[in-house]
Amino acid sequence: MQNIKFIGAPKSLLNEDTISSVLVSFAGREGYKIDKLEYNFVDSEKMYSLNKDYLNHSTDTDIITFDYSTNKDILAEVYISKEMMAENAISHSQPNENELIRLVSHALFHCMGYKDKSAKEKEIMRSKEEDFLSAVSRETRQNV
């Protein structure tokens, strides 16, 4: 059973059905199944607290993924900072909706084993995020 939830997401930026469909599609392409994927959109104070308490980081961050996946079964809790999401959108000259979709896909790709520490890993991750954004855009146009 696939269970994808978006908690506290800005409703004006999120078409849950479309994004869920694309999440399932992208996971399935690589043989993954989404058992449970929960996206929590939180304020910067909550994000800072999570970052400090669980990762021992005293910095802001846009996304934290707690990945409990086993084999090809995805099970994860994701926390996205609404403030950092908005700041990223501005700094990358992107609409807030695109940044939200990028962060949602970023968490999925981490659960699928993709990293983003080295320059090459970041390049691959960014390419996958762009593919995901394009797929959401195509799906949205088809359903209009």
C-alpha positions in Angstrom: 0.0 0.0 0.0 1.3 3.4 -0.9 0.7 6.1 1.6 1.9 9.7 0.9 0.9 12.5 3.1 1.6 16.3 3.0 1.1 17.9 6.4 1.1 21.7 6.7 1.9 22.2 3.1 0.9 25.5 1.5 -2.3 24.3 -0.4 -2.0 27.0 -3.0 1.4 25.5 -4.1 0.6 21.8 -4.0 -1.5 19.5 -6.1 -1.2 16.5 -3.9 -2.7 14.0 -6.4 -0.4 15.0 -9.2 2.8 15.1 -7.1 1.9 11.7 -5.4 1.3 10.2 -8.8 4.7 11.4 -10.0 6.4 10.2 -6.8 5.0 6.7 -7.3 6.0 6.7 -11.0 9.6 7.8 -10.3 10.0 5.3 -7.5 8.6 2.5 -9.6 10.9 3.3 -12.5 13.8 2.1 -10.3 12.0 -0.8 -8.7 11.0 1.0 -5.5 7.6 1.0 -3.8 6.4 3.7 -1.4 5.1 2.2 1.8 4.8 5.5 3.6 6.2 8.9 2.8 5.2 11.7 5.1 6.1 15.3 4.2 5.9 17.8 7.1 6.1 21.5 6.3 7.4 23.3 9.4 8.6 26.7 10.5 12.2 27.6 10.9 12.2 27.2 14.7 11.0 23.6 14.4 13.5 22.8 11.7 16.4 24.3 13.6 15.3 22.1 16.6 15.2 19.0 14.5 18.6 19.8 12.9 20.2 20.3 16.3 18.5 17.5 18.2 18.9 14.7 15.6 21.8 15.7 13.5 23.9 17.9 15.9 23.9 20.7 13.4 23.5 24.3 14.6 22.5 25.7 11.2 19.4 26.3 9.2 18.5 23.8 6.5 15.7 23.4 4.0 15.0 19.7 4.3 15.7 16.8 6.6 14.8 13.3 5.6 14.5 10.5 8.2 14.8 7.5 6.0 13.7 4.1 7.5 13.5 2.4 4.1 14.5 -1.3 3.7 15.5 -2.9 0.4 13.3 -1.2 -2.2 10.4 -0.3 0.2 10.4 3.4 1.0 9.4 4.5 4.5 10.4 8.0 5.5 9.5 11.2 7.4 10.5 14.4 5.7 10.6 17.9 7.2 10.7 20.9 5.0 11.2 24.4 6.2 8.6 26.7 4.7 10.8 29.8 5.3 13.9 28.2 3.7 11.8 26.9 0.8 10.7 30.5 0.1 14.2 31.8 0.5 15.6 29.2 -1.9 12.9 30.1 -4.5 14.0 33.7 -4.4 17.7 32.9 -4.5 17.3 30.5 -7.5 14.8 32.8 -9.2 12.1 30.0 -9.1 8.4 30.1 -8.3 7.7 28.8 -4.8 5.8 25.9 -6.3 8.9 24.7 -8.2 11.0 24.9 -5.1 8.4 22.9 -3.2 8.4 20.2 -5.9 12.2 20.1 -6.0 12.4 19.5 -2.3 9.7 16.8 -2.3 11.6 15.0 -5.1 14.9 15.5 -3.3 13.7 13.5 -0.3 12.5 10.7 -2.5 15.8 10.5 -4.3 17.7 10.3 -1.0 15.4 7.4 0.0 16.4 5.8 -3.3 20.1 6.0 -2.5 21.1 9.2 -4.3 23.5 11.4 -2.4 24.5 15.0 -2.9 27.8 15.5 -1.1 30.2 15.6 -4.0 30.0 17.8 -7.1 29.1 14.8 -9.3 26.5 13.6 -6.9 25.0 17.1 -6.7 24.9 17.2 -10.5 23.0 13.9 -10.7 20.6 14.9 -7.9 19.8 18.2 -9.6 19.2 16.5 -12.9 16.8 14.0 -11.3 15.0 17.0 -9.6 14.6 18.8 -12.9 13.2 15.6 -14.5 10.8 15.3 -11.6 9.7 18.9 -12.0 9.2 18.5 -15.7 7.1 15.3 -15.1 4.9 17.2 -12.6 4.5 20.0 -15.1 3.5 17.6 -17.9 1.0 15.8 -15.6 -0.5 19.1 -14.5 -1.0 20.2 -18.1 -2.6 16.9 -19.0 -5.1 17.2 -16.1 -6.2 20.7 -16.9 
